[in-house]
């Protein structure tokens, strides 16, 4: 869904940003970070529901109160997994 210039929900981010019908600011910030890092929407969605490290149970979607950790994890993920032509 697009409202003005903002992306709030699309087929690749299935409502992560909504909880009880209310937009979750942490998810919106992570989506903005992912877009700035040139991480495709579908790759971002996979990252949101995958454990942050091998053997870990915590997924980004479950850790929205740990923004510093999530932002650094997303940046590290982006450096490894975004398409080569879009890397910094």
MOVEN-V139729 format. One line per field, one symbol per residue. ss: DSSP state (H for helix, E for strand, - for the rest). psi: psi as a letter, one per 30 degrees, with the letter a starting at -180 (. if undefined). Layout:
ss->???
psi->???
This chain:
ss->-EE--EE--E--E----EE--EE-HHHHHHHHHHHH----HHHHHHHH--E-------EHHH----HHHHHHHHHHHHHHH--HHH--
psi->kkjbgkkekaffiigefkjhgkkjeeeeeeeeeeeefhkkeeeeeeeegkkflkflfkleffhfgheeeeeeeeeeeefeflkefgl.
